[in-house]
Amino acid sequence: TPPKSFSGNYPQATMQFMAILPSNTSGQNYGVYVAAHDTKGESKTLACDVNGTTASFRLSATPPGAGVRSFAYTNPWPIVLAIFQGSWWDAAEIYREWALNEADWTRQGPMRERPGDVPGWLYNVTTWVNSHWQGRDIFNTSGGDPNVVTNRMRAIESRFGLARGSLALHWYE
């Protein structure tokens, strides 16, 4: 069952895109992709409200100088709306293709070629884990519980014989 709504702030809790894929048993899986193709990756909010068979998308950002009297602003990045065929992976590939070719943070090249931009310890982390940190995870609602996260981390360390501190964890509570 899809969530009734979603709202997330970029870059803290979402990507700069979202997609909706209706339940479809005909094998023709078409979805709607909505994105902010913002090359600088400025802060913004992306939201989707689902009500029965309809969905509405919202994308909002507070521009610099918004509190100034007689404020005028032109959005510098496009809002992209596209129909695609496939799954969530295909929606992510649309964003990835754009980001690799256009975004400021990817035009700098791969991280391995920018040693001054990345702390050394980052290259020595053995395993990265995203332990269902989102409170809105529709597949597993227990994931953000600290006991669940601790147990998962210890199980991974034990299974792979990792030393404490060799895991990096992306977790919001």
Contacts in CASP RR format, 6 or more apart in sequence:
PFRMAT RR
TARGET T0000
AUTHOR 0000-0000-0000
METHOD contacts of the structure
MODEL  1
TPPKSFSGNYPQATMQFMAILPSNTSGQNYGVYVAAHDTKGESKTLACDV
NGTTASFRLSATPPGAGVRSFAYTNPWPIVLAIFQGSWWDAAEIYREWAL
NEADWTRQGPMRERPGDVPGWLYNVTTWVNSHWQGRDIFNTSGGDPNVVT
NRMRAIESRFGLARGSLALHWYE
1 138 0 8 1.000
2 20 0 8 1.000
2 50 0 8 1.000
2 138 0 8 1.000
3 50 0 8 1.000
3 136 0 8 1.000
3 138 0 8 1.000
4 49 0 8 1.000
4 50 0 8 1.000
4 51 0 8 1.000
5 47 0 8 1.000
5 48 0 8 1.000
5 49 0 8 1.000
5 50 0 8 1.000
6 18 0 8 1.000
6 46 0 8 1.000
6 47 0 8 1.000
6 48 0 8 1.000
6 136 0 8 1.000
7 45 0 8 1.000
7 46 0 8 1.000
7 47 0 8 1.000
7 48 0 8 1.000
7 58 0 8 1.000
8 14 0 8 1.000
8 45 0 8 1.000
8 46 0 8 1.000
8 47 0 8 1.000
9 43 0 8 1.000
9 44 0 8 1.000
9 45 0 8 1.000
10 16 0 8 1.000
10 36 0 8 1.000
10 41 0 8 1.000
10 43 0 8 1.000
10 44 0 8 1.000
10 45 0 8 1.000
10 46 0 8 1.000
11 41 0 8 1.000
11 43 0 8 1.000
12 172 0 8 1.000
13 134 0 8 1.000
13 172 0 8 1.000
14 46 0 8 1.000
15 92 0 8 1.000
15 95 0 8 1.000
16 35 0 8 1.000
16 36 0 8 1.000
16 37 0 8 1.000
16 38 0 8 1.000
16 41 0 8 1.000
16 44 0 8 1.000
16 46 0 8 1.000
16 95 0 8 1.000
17 33 0 8 1.000
17 34 0 8 1.000
17 35 0 8 1.000
17 36 0 8 1.000
17 46 0 8 1.000
17 80 0 8 1.000
17 91 0 8 1.000
17 92 0 8 1.000
17 94 0 8 1.000
17 95 0 8 1.000
18 33 0 8 1.000
18 34 0 8 1.000
18 35 0 8 1.000
18 46 0 8 1.000
18 48 0 8 1.000
18 57 0 8 1.000
19 31 0 8 1.000
19 32 0 8 1.000
19 33 0 8 1.000
19 34 0 8 1.000
19 84 0 8 1.000
19 88 0 8 1.000
19 91 0 8 1.000
20 31 0 8 1.000
20 32 0 8 1.000
20 48 0 8 1.000
20 50 0 8 1.000
20 55 0 8 1.000
21 29 0 8 1.000
21 30 0 8 1.000
21 31 0 8 1.000
21 86 0 8 1.000
21 87 0 8 1.000
21 88 0 8 1.000
21 91 0 8 1.000
22 30 0 8 1.000
22 31 0 8 1.000
24 30 0 8 1.000
28 85 0 8 1.000
29 85 0 8 1.000
29 86 0 8 1.000
29 87 0 8 1.000
30 83 0 8 1.000
30 84 0 8 1.000
30 85 0 8 1.000
30 86 0 8 1.000
31 83 0 8 1.000
31 84 0 8 1.000
31 85 0 8 1.000
31 86 0 8 1.000
31 91 0 8 1.000
32 55 0 8 1.000
32 57 0 8 1.000
32 81 0 8 1.000
32 82 0 8 1.000
32 83 0 8 1.000
32 84 0 8 1.000
33 80 0 8 1.000
33 81 0 8 1.000
33 82 0 8 1.000
33 83 0 8 1.000
33 84 0 8 1.000
33 91 0 8 1.000
33 94 0 8 1.000
33 95 0 8 1.000
34 46 0 8 1.000
34 48 0 8 1.000
34 57 0 8 1.000
34 59 0 8 1.000
34 79 0 8 1.000
34 80 0 8 1.000
34 81 0 8 1.000
35 79 0 8 1.000
35 80 0 8 1.000
35 94 0 8 1.000
35 95 0 8 1.000
35 98 0 8 1.000
36 44 0 8 1.000
36 46 0 8 1.000
36 59 0 8 1.000
36 61 0 8 1.000
36 77 0 8 1.000
36 78 0 8 1.000
36 79 0 8 1.000
36 80 0 8 1.000
37 77 0 8 1.000
37 78 0 8 1.000
37 79 0 8 1.000
37 80 0 8 1.000
37 98 0 8 1.000
37 102 0 8 1.000
38 44 0 8 1.000
38 76 0 8 1.000
38 77 0 8 1.000
39 77 0 8 1.000
39 102 0 8 1.000
39 103 0 8 1.000
39 104 0 8 1.000
40 77 0 8 1.000
40 104 0 8 1.000
41 103 0 8 1.000
41 104 0 8 1.000
41 105 0 8 1.000
42 61 0 8 1.000
43 61 0 8 1.000
43 62 0 8 1.000
44 59 0 8 1.000
44 60 0 8 1.000
44 61 0 8 1.000
45 58 0 8 1.000
45 59 0 8 1.000
45 60 0 8 1.000
45 61 0 8 1.000
46 57 0 8 1.000
46 58 0 8 1.000
46 59 0 8 1.000
47 57 0 8 1.000
47 58 0 8 1.000
47 59 0 8 1.000
47 60 0 8 1.000
48 55 0 8 1.000
48 56 0 8 1.000
48 57 0 8 1.000
48 58 0 8 1.000
49 55 0 8 1.000
49 56 0 8 1.000
49 58 0 8 1.000
59 79 0 8 1.000
61 75 0 8 1.000
63 73 0 8 1.000
63 75 0 8 1.000
65 71 0 8 1.000
65 73 0 8 1.000
66 73 0 8 1.000
80 98 0 8 1.000
82 94 0 8 1.000
84 90 0 8 1.000
84 91 0 8 1.000
84 94 0 8 1.000
99 105 0 8 1.000
99 106 0 8 1.000
100 106 0 8 1.000
108 114 0 8 1.000
108 117 0 8 1.000
111 117 0 8 1.000
111 118 0 8 1.000
122 168 0 8 1.000
124 166 0 8 1.000
125 166 0 8 1.000
125 167 0 8 1.000
125 168 0 8 1.000
126 160 0 8 1.000
126 162 0 8 1.000
126 166 0 8 1.000
126 167 0 8 1.000
127 156 0 8 1.000
127 160 0 8 1.000
127 162 0 8 1.000
127 166 0 8 1.000
127 167 0 8 1.000
127 168 0 8 1.000
128 167 0 8 1.000
128 168 0 8 1.000
128 169 0 8 1.000
128 170 0 8 1.000
129 152 0 8 1.000
129 153 0 8 1.000
129 156 0 8 1.000
129 167 0 8 1.000
129 168 0 8 1.000
129 169 0 8 1.000
129 170 0 8 1.000
130 169 0 8 1.000
130 170 0 8 1.000
130 171 0 8 1.000
131 143 0 8 1.000
131 144 0 8 1.000
131 148 0 8 1.000
131 149 0 8 1.000
131 152 0 8 1.000
131 153 0 8 1.000
131 169 0 8 1.000
131 171 0 8 1.000
132 139 0 8 1.000
132 140 0 8 1.000
132 142 0 8 1.000
132 143 0 8 1.000
132 144 0 8 1.000
132 148 0 8 1.000
133 143 0 8 1.000
133 144 0 8 1.000
133 149 0 8 1.000
133 170 0 8 1.000
133 171 0 8 1.000
133 172 0 8 1.000
133 173 0 8 1.000
134 144 0 8 1.000
134 172 0 8 1.000
135 141 0 8 1.000
135 143 0 8 1.000
135 144 0 8 1.000
135 172 0 8 1.000
137 143 0 8 1.000
137 144 0 8 1.000
142 148 0 8 1.000
143 149 0 8 1.000
144 171 0 8 1.000
144 173 0 8 1.000
146 173 0 8 1.000
149 169 0 8 1.000
149 171 0 8 1.000
153 167 0 8 1.000
153 169 0 8 1.000
156 162 0 8 1.000
156 167 0 8 1.000
157 163 0 8 1.000
157 164 0 8 1.000
157 166 0 8 1.000
157 167 0 8 1.000
END
